[in-house]
Amino acid sequence: MSSHRAFTLIELLASIAIVGVLAGLLIPVTGAVRNKARAAQCLSNLRQVGAASLLYVNEHRGRLPSVSHMRLDGLSYSWTETLQLYVGPHFIGRCPARPEHLAKVTYGWNDLLVTPAGEGVRFGACRTPSATLMLAEIPDDYTAEHIHFSGAARGVTPAFFRSNVRVDVHGSTSNYLFVDGHVAPLDWNAIQGRLATPQSVLVYP
């Protein structure tokens, strides 16, 4: 005759406790992996916009895209509309880490890269294209598709920058696209360091 040994209550409780400990260890790891994947996808989104912008520059006499809501000709363009031919009609300008954001897109264009007439400035007019922001992640309560750096009467200070840009979307960093097309995750300390110089090339072309 075969005998079947059943779990005692103590063994059962011990097994449940072990499973609970393992789950407690795995859930944070899974969350960290998911967050890294979202940050990587966000960088990919920005990189795509960077490539599209350079194509636009090459086909529009060296000018950056028109991204103004107050053009002299009365037309209004967001950067997604201006670049639609280059990024495709199905491009979604949203960071995957911010699915609840109310704005249509979660990236804002640096409005200092647009002339008062609503045209993009010339690429060659930028002092340091590799150091000047073109696109950044907007705050949670922001709905505009461009960042109003031009509204800083005394220049863009760290406080003004932080009121217009979400600086900690991906943990301690956010992702940024620069005029030359490269992308980079930067933390708040790095941003403050770059803004320490008056009329910093971080925001002023």
Secondary structure as GFF3:
##gff-version 3
##sequence-region A 1 205
A	DSSP	alpha_helix	9	59	.	.	.	ID=ss1
A	DSSP	alpha_helix	79	82	.	.	.	ID=ss2
A	DSSP	alpha_helix	84	87	.	.	.	ID=ss3
A	DSSP	beta_strand	107	110	.	.	.	ID=ss4
A	DSSP	three_ten_helix	111	113	.	.	.	ID=ss5
A	DSSP	three_ten_helix	123	125	.	.	.	ID=ss6
A	DSSP	beta_strand	133	137	.	.	.	ID=ss7
A	DSSP	beta_strand	146	147	.	.	.	ID=ss8
A	DSSP	three_ten_helix	149	151	.	.	.	ID=ss9
A	DSSP	alpha_helix	158	164	.	.	.	ID=ss10
A	DSSP	beta_strand	173	178	.	.	.	ID=ss11
A	DSSP	beta_strand	183	187	.	.	.	ID=ss12
A	DSSP	alpha_helix	188	195	.	.	.	ID=ss13
###
